[in-house]
């Protein structure tokens, strides 16, 4: 079995981790429960894994960590958008 398949499954699950939270925020129009520090750590972690994947030429790490960066950045944007609307 190609090890990249395991990488895609593991990375895909990590990237998908944020999707339910994004959906909940959009539905409820509230991001109060989101920790900005957690999001920043998540973005930094994903960026570093992405960089590692690029250096090692692992397509699964590149694709899935790119998705994780987008998902986590979406949470940050939603957090700031809904905080603005509230104030």
Number of C-alpha atoms within 10 A of each C-alpha: 5 6 9 13 11 12 18 19 13 15 21 18 13 16 21 15 14 16 16 9 15 17 11 12 19 13 9 8 16 17 22 13 8 15 12 15 10 12 19 15 12 17 21 14 15 24 17 13 18 24 16 14 18 15 10 11 11 16 15 22 24 24 18 25 26 19 19 28 20 16 22 24 16 16 24 20 13 19 22 15 14 16 14 9 9 10 5
